[in-house]
Amino acid sequence: MSPATTNPEEFGAASSPASRHAFVTLVTNADYALGARALLRSIRLTRTPADIVVLYTGGVDAAALGPLTEFDCRLIETELLPLSDEFNARHARGNVHEKAPFIKGRKPDFHSPLDNFCKLRLWQLVEYERCVFIDADALVLRNIDKLFLYPEFSAAPNVYESLADFHRLNSGVFVAKPSVETFEGMLAALDAPEAFWPRTDQTFLQSFFPDWHGLPVTMNMLQYAWFNLPALWDWRSIGVLHYQYEKPWEKDHPRMEVLRPLIELWHAYLTGENIPDVAALANPARTDTGSS
């Protein structure tokens, strides 16, 4: 099974890999293409020798993808996974949000649960020995190449409300070893009869890798920790900042005021202008509010 194809009329053939390692992200619409521009700039500023791979689906047009070529990445077109009609119906946006509503934050209208499963295409990138996946709504704030030394499957805990969440992983950042055999095993397990994954790829990956290895929470610092768990926040140690729930480019952002410093940082990386010394930024005020 081919992992991806490129459109030669738009971008030419995907370049050959230049490294044994790759940072990989997924772009499924114009919004996440915008997010990827800031992410790719942030990765390049760390001076990593690793490749950057952008997997993109047919939901993204050339105008949205064009700006990503500035960052010397491999643009690889991919398809949705070959899943049953029943599986797709169970995981349509309306069904997922009804059966497993997001009560802690708001998912934007462009969020499509089925698209999330395309992350599994990473395991088809067998030209790489190790890949680090990063969601397109994230920033890399310092060099994190050490993650390529972590084993499969490694991910940070899904901590943004209380320390009780350390038992759940967040799939916005993870370390994986590409393998056709693993990918085929995933497809078989994913589309089992009546299978329902309430948090899509995140729930599935925790089930498929029950003995997952923990990354430091600083390698996937979720933005809600800024106001829920400020004692965890230390700009000097954060490797990846992940804008879960509301996105920093949204104009009707309901958390805009409380997250304004994080939103302004994202816009600096988007434009490449006035990017601050992150280690010198002020940490949030530490209170007990929301820590229970």
GUGUDO-547565 format. One record per residue (C-alpha): residue in three letters; x, y, z. Coordinates in Angstrom, 1 decimal, padded with zeros to 4 digits. Layout:
NODE_Ala_X_Y_Z
...
REM end
This chain:
NODE_Met_000.0_000.0_000.0
NODE_Ser_001.4_003.3_-001.0
NODE_Pro_001.6_005.9_001.8
NODE_Ala_001.3_008.9_-000.4
NODE_Thr_001.4_010.5_-003.8
NODE_Thr_002.3_014.0_-004.9
NODE_Asn_000.6_016.1_-007.5
NODE_Pro_003.4_016.8_-010.0
NODE_Glu_001.4_019.7_-011.6
NODE_Glu_001.5_021.6_-008.3
NODE_Phe_004.6_020.7_-006.3
NODE_Gly_006.6_018.2_-008.3
NODE_Ala_007.7_014.8_-007.0
NODE_Ala_008.3_014.7_-003.2
NODE_Ser_012.0_015.2_-002.5
NODE_Ser_014.1_012.3_-001.4
NODE_Pro_014.7_012.0_002.4
NODE_Ala_017.9_013.7_003.6
NODE_Ser_017.9_012.3_007.1
NODE_Arg_017.1_009.1_009.0
NODE_His_014.7_011.1_011.1
NODE_Ala_011.7_013.3_010.4
NODE_Phe_009.3_015.7_012.1
NODE_Val_005.9_014.9_010.6
NODE_Thr_002.7_016.9_010.7
NODE_Leu_-000.7_016.6_009.1
NODE_Val_-002.6_019.2_007.1
NODE_Thr_-006.2_018.5_006.2
NODE_Asn_-007.7_021.9_005.4
NODE_Ala_-006.7_025.5_004.9
NODE_Asp_-006.8_026.3_008.7
NODE_Tyr_-004.3_023.6_009.5
NODE_Ala_-002.1_024.7_006.6
NODE_Leu_-002.0_028.1_008.3
NODE_Gly_-001.1_026.5_011.6
NODE_Ala_001.6_024.5_009.8
NODE_Arg_003.3_027.7_008.6
NODE_Ala_004.0_028.7_012.2
NODE_Leu_005.0_025.2_013.2
NODE_Leu_007.4_024.7_010.3
NODE_Arg_009.1_028.1_011.0
NODE_Ser_009.5_027.1_014.7
NODE_Ile_011.0_023.8_013.8
NODE_Arg_013.5_025.3_011.3
NODE_Leu_014.6_027.9_013.9
NODE_Thr_015.8_025.1_016.1
NODE_Arg_018.4_024.2_013.4
NODE_Thr_017.5_020.5_013.4
NODE_Pro_019.1_018.4_010.7
NODE_Ala_016.0_016.2_010.6
NODE_Asp_013.6_016.3_007.7
NODE_Ile_010.2_017.9_007.9
NODE_Val_007.3_016.0_006.3
NODE_Val_003.9_017.5_005.7
NODE_Leu_001.2_014.9_005.0
NODE_Tyr_-001.7_016.6_003.3
NODE_Thr_-005.1_015.4_002.1
NODE_Gly_-007.3_016.4_-000.8
NODE_Gly_-009.1_018.8_001.4
NODE_Val_-006.2_021.3_001.0
NODE_Asp_-005.7_023.3_-002.2
NODE_Ala_-002.4_024.5_-003.7
NODE_Ala_-002.9_028.1_-002.5
NODE_Ala_-002.9_027.0_001.1
NODE_Leu_000.0_024.6_000.7
NODE_Gly_002.2_026.9_-001.4
NODE_Pro_003.6_029.0_001.6
NODE_Leu_004.9_025.8_003.2
NODE_Thr_007.5_025.3_000.5
NODE_Glu_009.5_028.2_002.1
NODE_Phe_010.5_025.8_004.9
NODE_Asp_012.2_023.1_002.8
NODE_Cys_009.8_020.4_003.7
NODE_Arg_008.6_017.3_002.0
NODE_Leu_005.0_017.8_000.9
NODE_Ile_003.4_014.4_000.5
NODE_Glu_-000.2_013.9_-000.5
NODE_Thr_-002.1_011.2_001.2
NODE_Glu_-005.6_009.7_001.3
NODE_Leu_-008.1_009.0_004.0
NODE_Leu_-007.7_005.6_005.5
NODE_Pro_-009.6_002.7_003.7
NODE_Leu_-012.2_002.3_006.5
NODE_Ser_-015.7_000.8_006.3
NODE_Asp_-018.8_002.9_005.7
NODE_Glu_-020.1_001.9_009.1
NODE_Phe_-016.8_003.1_010.8
NODE_Asn_-017.0_006.4_008.9
NODE_Ala_-020.6_007.0_010.0
NODE_Arg_-019.8_006.3_013.6
NODE_His_-016.9_008.7_013.5
NODE_Ala_-018.6_011.6_011.6
NODE_Arg_-018.3_014.9_013.5
NODE_Gly_-021.9_015.0_014.6
NODE_Asn_-021.8_011.5_016.0
NODE_Val_-018.5_011.9_017.8
NODE_His_-019.4_015.2_019.4
NODE_Glu_-022.8_013.8_020.4
NODE_Lys_-021.5_010.5_022.0
NODE_Ala_-018.3_012.0_023.4
NODE_Pro_-018.9_015.8_023.8
NODE_Phe_-016.0_018.1_024.4
NODE_Ile_-017.0_019.8_027.7
NODE_Lys_-013.7_021.3_028.7
NODE_Gly_-013.1_023.4_025.6
NODE_Arg_-014.5_024.2_022.2
NODE_Lys_-013.5_022.4_019.0
NODE_Pro_-013.6_024.8_016.0
NODE_Asp_-015.9_024.2_013.0
NODE_Phe_-013.1_023.0_010.8
NODE_His_-012.3_020.1_013.2
NODE_Ser_-013.1_016.8_011.4
NODE_Pro_-012.7_013.7_013.6
NODE_Leu_-012.2_011.3_010.6
NODE_Asp_-009.3_013.4_009.3
NODE_Asn_-007.4_012.6_012.6
NODE_Phe_-006.9_009.0_011.7
NODE_Cys_-004.7_010.0_008.8
NODE_Lys_-001.9_010.4_011.4
NODE_Leu_-001.5_006.7_011.2
NODE_Arg_-000.1_007.1_007.7
NODE_Leu_003.1_008.1_009.4
NODE_Trp_003.9_004.4_009.9
NODE_Gln_004.1_004.1_006.1
NODE_Leu_007.1_006.5_005.9
NODE_Val_009.5_003.6_006.1
NODE_Glu_012.3_005.6_004.6
NODE_Tyr_012.8_006.9_008.1
NODE_Glu_014.1_005.1_011.2
NODE_Arg_012.2_007.3_013.6
NODE_Cys_009.6_010.0_013.3
NODE_Val_008.2_012.6_015.7
NODE_Phe_004.7_013.6_014.9
NODE_Ile_003.6_017.1_015.9
NODE_Asp_000.1_018.5_015.4
NODE_Ala_-000.2_021.5_013.1
NODE_Asp_-001.6_023.6_015.9
NODE_Ala_001.7_023.6_017.9
NODE_Leu_005.0_025.4_018.1
NODE_Val_008.5_024.0_018.8
NODE_Leu_010.2_026.4_021.1
NODE_Arg_013.6_024.8_021.4
NODE_Asn_015.6_022.0_019.9
NODE_Ile_013.8_018.7_020.6
NODE_Asp_016.0_016.3_018.5
NODE_Lys_016.5_014.2_021.6
NODE_Leu_013.0_012.8_021.1
NODE_Phe_014.3_010.7_018.2
NODE_Leu_016.1_008.7_020.9
NODE_Tyr_012.9_007.7_022.6
NODE_Pro_011.3_004.3_021.8
NODE_Glu_008.1_003.6_020.1
NODE_Phe_005.5_004.4_021.3
NODE_Ser_006.2_007.6_023.3
NODE_Ala_003.8_010.4_024.1
NODE_Ala_003.2_013.0_026.7
NODE_Pro_000.3_012.8_029.1
NODE_Asn_-002.9_014.7_028.4
NODE_Val_-002.5_017.0_031.4
NODE_Tyr_-004.2_020.4_031.3
NODE_Glu_-006.8_020.3_034.0
NODE_Ser_-005.5_018.2_036.9
NODE_Leu_-002.7_015.8_037.7
NODE_Ala_-005.2_013.0_037.6
NODE_Asp_-004.9_013.1_033.8
NODE_Phe_-001.4_011.7_033.8
NODE_His_-002.7_008.2_032.9
NODE_Arg_-004.0_009.5_029.5
NODE_Leu_-001.8_010.3_026.5
NODE_Asn_-002.1_013.2_024.1
NODE_Ser_-001.4_012.3_020.5
NODE_Gly_-000.5_015.9_019.5
NODE_Val_003.2_014.8_019.9
NODE_Phe_004.4_011.3_019.7
NODE_Val_007.5_009.2_018.7
NODE_Ala_007.1_006.3_016.3
NODE_Lys_009.0_003.8_014.2
NODE_Pro_007.6_003.5_010.7
NODE_Ser_006.7_-000.1_009.7
NODE_Val_004.4_-001.5_007.1
NODE_Glu_003.6_-004.4_009.4
NODE_Thr_002.6_-002.0_012.2
NODE_Phe_000.4_000.0_009.9
NODE_Glu_-001.4_-003.0_008.6
NODE_Gly_-001.9_-004.2_012.2
NODE_Met_-003.3_-000.8_013.1
NODE_Leu_-005.9_-000.9_010.2
NODE_Ala_-007.1_-004.3_011.3
NODE_Ala_-007.5_-003.2_015.0
NODE_Leu_-008.9_000.2_014.1
NODE_Asp_-011.9_-000.9_012.0
NODE_Ala_-013.0_-003.8_014.2
NODE_Pro_-016.8_-004.5_014.3
NODE_Glu_-018.6_-001.8_016.2
NODE_Ala_-015.3_-000.1_017.1
NODE_Phe_-015.8_003.5_018.4
NODE_Trp_-012.9_005.7_019.4
NODE_Pro_-014.3_008.7_021.2
NODE_Arg_-011.1_010.8_020.9
NODE_Thr_-010.3_009.3_017.5
NODE_Asp_-006.6_008.6_017.0
NODE_Gln_-005.8_009.5_020.6
NODE_Thr_-008.0_006.9_022.1
NODE_Phe_-007.0_004.3_019.5
NODE_Leu_-003.2_004.9_020.0
NODE_Gln_-003.5_004.4_023.7
NODE_Ser_-005.4_001.2_023.1
NODE_Phe_-002.9_-000.1_020.5
NODE_Phe_000.1_000.8_022.6
NODE_Pro_-001.1_000.1_026.2
NODE_Asp_002.4_000.2_027.5
NODE_Trp_003.2_003.6_026.0
NODE_His_006.3_005.4_027.2
NODE_Gly_005.8_008.8_028.8
NODE_Leu_007.4_011.9_027.4
NODE_Pro_007.9_014.9_029.8
NODE_Val_004.8_017.1_029.9
NODE_Thr_007.0_019.9_028.6
NODE_Met_007.3_018.1_025.3
NODE_Asn_003.6_018.7_024.7
NODE_Met_002.5_021.5_027.0
NODE_Leu_-001.2_022.0_026.4
NODE_Gln_-002.3_025.7_026.4
NODE_Tyr_-005.0_025.2_029.0
NODE_Ala_-002.3_024.5_031.6
NODE_Trp_-001.5_028.2_031.3
NODE_Phe_-004.6_029.0_033.5
NODE_Asn_-005.5_025.6_035.0
NODE_Leu_-002.1_024.4_036.1
NODE_Pro_000.2_027.4_036.1
NODE_Ala_002.6_025.7_038.5
NODE_Leu_003.5_023.3_035.7
NODE_Trp_004.4_026.2_033.3
NODE_Asp_008.1_027.1_032.8
NODE_Trp_009.0_028.8_029.6
NODE_Arg_012.7_027.8_030.0
NODE_Ser_011.8_024.1_029.8
NODE_Ile_008.9_023.9_027.3
NODE_Gly_009.9_022.1_024.1
NODE_Val_006.5_022.0_022.4
NODE_Leu_003.5_024.3_023.0
NODE_His_000.2_022.8_021.8
NODE_Tyr_-002.8_024.9_021.2
NODE_Gln_-005.5_022.3_022.0
NODE_Tyr_-009.2_023.2_021.6
NODE_Glu_-009.4_026.9_020.4
NODE_Lys_-006.8_027.8_017.8
NODE_Pro_-004.7_031.0_018.0
NODE_Trp_-005.7_032.1_014.5
NODE_Glu_-009.4_032.1_015.2
NODE_Lys_-011.0_035.5_015.2
NODE_Asp_-013.8_034.6_017.6
NODE_His_-011.6_032.9_020.1
NODE_Pro_-013.6_032.5_023.4
NODE_Arg_-010.4_032.2_025.5
NODE_Met_-008.6_035.1_023.7
NODE_Glu_-008.1_037.3_026.7
NODE_Val_-006.8_034.7_029.2
NODE_Leu_-004.5_033.2_026.5
NODE_Arg_-003.4_036.4_024.9
NODE_Pro_000.4_035.9_025.6
NODE_Leu_000.3_032.5_023.9
NODE_Ile_-001.7_033.8_020.9
NODE_Glu_000.7_036.7_020.4
NODE_Leu_003.6_034.3_020.5
NODE_Trp_002.0_032.1_017.8
NODE_His_001.4_035.1_015.5
NODE_Ala_005.1_036.1_015.9
NODE_Tyr_006.1_032.6_014.6
NODE_Leu_003.6_032.8_011.8
NODE_Thr_005.0_036.1_010.5
NODE_Gly_008.6_035.6_011.6
NODE_Glu_008.6_039.1_013.1
NODE_Asn_009.5_040.0_016.6
NODE_Ile_009.9_036.4_017.8
NODE_Pro_010.8_036.9_021.5
NODE_Asp_013.4_035.1_023.6
NODE_Val_011.0_032.5_024.9
NODE_Ala_013.1_031.6_027.9
NODE_Ala_012.8_035.2_029.1
NODE_Leu_009.0_035.4_028.9
NODE_Ala_007.0_035.8_032.1
NODE_Asn_005.3_032.6_033.5
NODE_Pro_001.7_032.7_034.4
NODE_Ala_000.7_033.8_037.9
NODE_Arg_000.5_030.8_040.2
NODE_Thr_-002.8_030.3_041.9
NODE_Asp_-004.9_027.4_043.2
NODE_Thr_-007.8_028.3_040.8
NODE_Gly_-008.8_025.4_038.6
NODE_Ser_-006.3_023.0_040.1
NODE_Ser_-008.8_020.6_041.6
REM end
